[in-house]
Amino acid sequence: MSVLDPAALEDLHQVESELDGRWSEARIDPSLDRVRALLDLLGDPQRAYPVIQVAGTNGKSSVTRMVDALLTGLGVRTGRFTSPHLQLVTERIGLDGVPVDPARYVEVYRDVEPYLAMVDDRATTDGEGVRLSKFEVLTAMAFAAFADAPVDVAVVETGMGGGWDATSVADARIAVITPIGLDHQEFLGPDLVSIAREKAGIIKPGSIALLAEQDPEAARVLLERAAETESTVARQGLEFGVLDRDVAVGGQVLRLQGLGGVYDEVFLPLHGAHQAANAALALAAVEAFLGAGADKQLDVEAIRAAFAAVTVPGRLERVRSAPTVFVDAAHNPHGAQALAAALQDEFGFRRLIGVLGVLEDKDATGILTALEPVLDEVVVTTNSSPRAMSPDRLTELAADTFGDDRVHPAPRLDDAIELAVQLAEQSDDPSEPLSGAGVVATGSVVTAGEVRALFGKEPA
C-alpha cells in the first residue's frame, strides 16, 4: 500500500486526532509509571528484544538512523523509533529501515487503544494525576510493533530527556549519548550539568555506554553515572573517532577508528563534520552491540555499503538545484552552529539566503547569531505549529542580529521560499551562474518538514 493511499491517510488522520487530544510532546510529567502500566498490560513487549537507546541534545535522529542502516546492512532485523517526525507520523516507527505504512500504524494503535482508558483511569483516580501523553502512547505502539514483527533489535531515540523519558522503560543494553547542549531547560534543568544528569539516566546497570565528545562538565556527569552503574564506557576521541574526512561530491569520505579497528574509504552521503562524528558514534554502537573489539572487526565492505545507503531527511538535505535549496532541522544554537560550519566549510556559495521559522520556546536569538556569519540575508516566516513564533516577533529578533536591511518578513512559508529564491538569484552580473546561489530553510523540525513537502519529497 502506498504511504499516501487516501483511505489509509483518512484513518491515520482520525488516529492522530485522537492522539492530539492527549498531552502534546511539549508537555511533560516526569514519570515512567503510566507507560510502565500500559506496557505491562501489553505483555511488556520492550523485553522481547535487545535495545540500543540514543539520547543527547543534537544528532540523536542522525545517529539512530545510521545505527539502523548499519545493522540492516549487516543482516540484522531492526525496529527504529525516532521523534519528532518531519512530515508524517508513520516516520517514527520503522521496520528494517522503512517506516510502517499508515494502515499498519492505525492497526497498532487500535490494538493498544483498549488499554489506554484503563491506565488513564488508574492514573487519574485521585483527581490530580494525568492521562497517558501522546508520546507515551507512541512509545508503547513502537515497542508493540517491534515485538509483533518480530525484530532482532530495537534502535530507540529518546524524545526529550533520558532517565524519565518514556523510552527508558526498556533496559537498553547499549546506551549512546550524542553531544549535550542547552535545550528544553524548562524540563531538563537550568544548566548543562542538570541536563547531562537527566540524559545520563539511559545508562543502566551493566550496559555499554558510547559517549560522543562532550563539554567537560557534561562528560564528568556521564562518567560518574557509568561508574555508579558499573557500565563499560567507550569515548569518542579516545577509544573511537574520526581519523580523517575529505569533502566529496554529495557528502564526504571518512576514515574511522572503530572499536574493532580502522574502517577506511567510507562514503557518507551527508554533509558536515558533525555528521562524520555521528557516523563514528553509530559505528561504535553497532560494534559494541555485535561484540566487535580488538580481536574482531566488522565486515568493512558491508560497513561501507551501509553507510553509503544512509538517509537522514531534513539534515542539510538538498531539495532543489539552481539555485540550490537545502532544508535543515536545526532548532537550537548548537545545531545552528553545526549547520553554519558545514555551509562554510563545504560549499562556496556566491550568495546564500536563509529562510527561518522557529518555535516560540526556542532560543531564536542564539540560532540567528550562529547563522548570521554565513547568510547574506534572511527571510523570516512561520510554520503550522501552534507553538510557532510569530513572524513579527522573529523579525524584531532578526533585525537585532542582521540589521534591518538584511531581514525580509514573509508570513507564509511558501512565499518565504519564493522570496528567498528571488533574493538568491539577484546579482549585479547577469552572467554569473545560478549554481553559485543557495537557500537554506531551517530553525525548526516543523519548518524543515513543511519545506520538504513543498518540494514534493516523500516522508522517509
C-alpha positions, 0 to 999 in steps of 0.5 A, a space after each residue: 500500500 502506498 504511504 499516501 493511499 487516501 483511505 489509509 491517510 483518512 484513518 491515520 488522520 482520525 488516529 492522530 486526532 485522537 492522539 492530539 487530544 492527549 498531552 502534546 510532546 511539549 508537555 511533560 510529567 516526569 514519570 515512567 509509571 503510566 507507560 510502565 502500566 500500559 506496557 505491562 498490560 501489553 505483555 511488556 513487549 520492550 523485553 522481547 528484544 535487545 535495545 540500543 537507546 540514543 539520547 543527547 541534545 543534537 544528532 540523536 535522529 542522525 545517529 539512530 538512523 545510521 545505527 539502523 542502516 548499519 545493522 540492516 546492512 549487516 543482516 540484522 532485523 531492526 525496529 527504529 523509533 525516532 521523534 519528532 517526525 518531519 512530515 508524517 507520523 508513520 516516520 517514527 516507527 520503522 521496520 528494517 529501515 522503512 517506516 510502517 505504512 499508515 494502515 499498519 500504524 492505525 492497526 497498532 494503535 487500535 490494538 493498544 487503544 483498549 488499554 489506554 482508558 484503563 491506565 488513564 483511569 488508574 492514573 487519574 483516580 485521585 483527581 490530580 494525576 494525568 492521562 497517558 501523553 501522546 508520546 507515551 502512547 507512541 512509545 508503547 505502539 513502537 515497542 508493540 510493533 517491534 515485538 509483533 514483527 518480530 525484530 532482532 533489535 530495537 534502535 530507540 531515540 529518546 524524545 526529550 530527556 533520558 532517565 524519565 523519558 518514556 523510552 527508558 522503560 526498556 533496559 537498553 543494553 547499549 546506551 549512546 549519548 550524542 553531544 549535550 547542549 542547552 535545550 528544553 531547560 524548562 524540563 531538563 534543568 537550568 544548566 548543562 550539568 542538570 541536563 547531562 544528569 537527566 540524559 545520563 539516566 539511559 545508562 543502566 546497570 551493566 550496559 555499554 555506554 558510547 559517549 560522543 565528545 562532550 563539554 567537560 562538565 557534561 562528560 564528568 556527569 556521564 562518567 560518574 553515572 557509568 561508574 555508579 552503574 558499573 557500565 563499560 564506557 567507550 569515548 569518542 576521541 579516545 577509544 573511537 573517532 574520526 581519523 580523517 574526512 575529505 569533502 566529496 561530491 554529495 557528502 564526504 569520505 571518512 576514515 574511522 577508528 572503530 572499536 574493532 579497528 580502522 574502517 577506511 574509504 567510507 562514503 557518507 552521503 551527508 554533509 558536515 563534520 558533525 555528521 562524520 562524528 555521528 557516523 563514528 558514534 553509530 559505528 561504535 554502537 553497532 560494534 559494541 552491540 555485535 561484540 566487535 573489539 580488538 580481536 574482531 572487526 566488522 565486515 568493512 565492505 558491508 560497513 561501507 555499503 551501509 553507510 553509503 545507503 544512509 538517509 537522514 531527511 531534513 539534515 542539510 538535505 538538498 531539495 532543489 538545484 539552481 539555485 540550490 535549496 537545502 532544508 535543515 532541522 536545526 532548532 537550537 544554537 548548537 545545531 545552528 552552529 553545526 549547520 553554519 560550519 558545514 555551509 562554510 566549510 563545504 560549499 562556496 556559495 556566491 550568495 546564500 539566503 536563509 529562510 527561518 521559522 522557529 518555535 516560540 520556546 526556542 532560543 531564536 536569538 542564539 540560532 540567528 547569531 550562529 547563522 548570521 556569519 554565513 547568510 547574506 540575508 534572511 527571510 523570516 516566516 512561520 510554520 503550522 505549529 501552534 507553538 510557532 513564533 510569530 513572524 513579527 516577533 522573529 523579525 524584531 529578533 532578526 533585525 537585532 542580529 542582521 540589521 534591518 536591511 538584511 531581514 525580509 518578513 514573509 508570513 507564509 512559508 511558501 512565499 518565504 521560499 519564493 522570496 528567498 529564491 528571488 533574493 538568491 538569484 539577484 546579482 549585479 552580473 547577469 552572467 554569473 551562474 545560478 549554481 553559485 546561489 543557495 537557500 537554506 530553510 531551517 530553525 525548526 523540525 516543523 519548518 524543515 518538514 513543511 519545506 520538504 513537502 513543498 518540494 514534493 519529497 516523500 516522508 522517509 
